[in-house]
Amino acid sequence: MEAFAYSVSHDLHTRVASHRGFHFNRLLHSTLGANVDSKAARYLQVVDEAAIRMNTLVDAMLDLARVWRHPLLLGVVDLGILVTSVRAELEPLSLTV
């Protein structure tokens, strides 16, 4: 599991880094210049935020793979806090196209 996670995460990190490292959004924004309306600017922002989120998810996948090395600890989970956290994470994805 851990070897698989490392392999996948390396591939994903490389793709996301090349996308962000090339500054694709900034290049597109500068190419469009003053022609960027607020809606297009928001879409560019969403793409950049998604790339950042993708890196976070890849890192979380690696953390999850490492969890298998440790014994499972059972405990009480406050589902209200969990639901609030998930809703806060998903709210930016409710962008209407």
C-alpha positions as CSV (number, residue, x, y, z in Angstrom):
1,M,0.0,0.0,0.0
2,E,2.7,2.4,1.0
3,A,4.8,1.7,-2.2
4,F,1.7,2.2,-4.3
5,A,0.9,5.5,-2.6
6,Y,4.4,6.8,-3.1
7,S,4.4,5.9,-6.7
8,V,1.0,7.5,-7.4
9,S,1.8,10.6,-5.3
10,H,5.1,11.1,-7.1
11,D,3.2,11.1,-10.5
12,L,0.5,13.4,-9.2
13,H,2.9,15.8,-7.6
14,T,4.9,16.0,-10.8
15,R,1.9,16.9,-12.9
16,V,0.5,19.4,-10.4
17,A,3.9,21.0,-9.8
18,S,4.4,21.3,-13.6
19,H,1.0,22.9,-13.9
20,R,1.6,25.3,-11.0
21,G,5.3,25.7,-11.7
22,F,4.7,26.9,-15.2
23,H,2.3,29.4,-13.7
24,F,-0.3,28.5,-16.2
25,N,-2.9,30.7,-14.7
26,R,-0.7,33.7,-14.5
27,L,0.4,33.1,-18.1
28,L,-3.2,32.9,-19.2
29,H,-4.2,35.9,-17.2
30,S,-1.3,38.0,-18.6
31,T,-2.2,36.9,-22.1
32,L,-5.8,37.9,-21.7
33,G,-4.7,41.2,-20.1
34,A,-7.5,43.7,-19.4
35,N,-9.9,41.4,-21.2
36,V,-10.3,39.2,-18.1
37,D,-13.8,39.7,-16.7
38,S,-14.6,38.9,-13.1
39,K,-16.1,35.6,-14.0
40,A,-13.0,34.4,-15.9
41,A,-10.7,35.7,-13.1
42,R,-12.7,33.7,-10.6
43,Y,-12.3,30.6,-12.8
44,L,-8.6,31.1,-12.9
45,Q,-8.6,31.4,-9.1
46,V,-10.6,28.2,-8.7
47,V,-8.1,26.3,-10.9
48,D,-5.2,27.6,-8.8
49,E,-6.9,26.7,-5.6
50,A,-7.7,23.3,-7.0
51,A,-4.1,22.6,-7.7
52,I,-3.2,23.6,-4.2
53,R,-5.9,21.3,-2.9
54,M,-4.6,18.5,-5.1
55,N,-1.2,18.8,-3.5
56,T,-2.8,18.6,-0.1
57,L,-4.8,15.5,-1.1
58,V,-1.7,13.8,-2.4
59,D,0.1,14.5,0.8
60,A,-2.9,13.2,2.8
61,M,-2.8,10.0,0.7
62,L,0.8,9.5,1.7
63,D,-0.1,10.1,5.3
64,L,-2.8,7.5,5.0
65,A,-0.4,5.0,3.5
66,R,1.8,5.5,6.5
67,V,-1.1,5.0,8.9
68,W,-1.0,1.3,8.1
69,R,2.2,1.0,10.0
70,H,0.5,1.9,13.3
71,P,-2.3,0.0,15.3
72,L,-5.8,1.3,14.9
73,L,-7.0,3.5,17.9
74,L,-10.7,3.6,18.5
75,G,-12.3,6.7,19.9
76,V,-15.3,9.0,20.0
77,V,-15.8,11.3,17.0
78,D,-18.0,14.4,17.1
79,L,-19.9,14.0,13.9
80,G,-21.2,17.6,14.0
81,I,-17.6,18.9,13.9
82,L,-16.8,16.4,11.1
83,V,-19.8,17.5,9.0
84,T,-19.0,21.2,9.5
85,S,-15.4,20.6,8.4
86,V,-16.4,18.6,5.3
87,R,-19.0,21.2,4.3
88,A,-16.4,24.0,4.6
89,E,-14.0,22.0,2.4
90,L,-16.7,21.3,-0.3
91,E,-18.3,24.8,-0.3
92,P,-15.8,26.3,-2.8
93,L,-16.5,23.4,-5.2
94,S,-20.2,24.5,-5.5
95,L,-19.1,27.0,-8.2
96,T,-21.7,27.2,-10.9
97,V,-20.4,27.1,-14.4
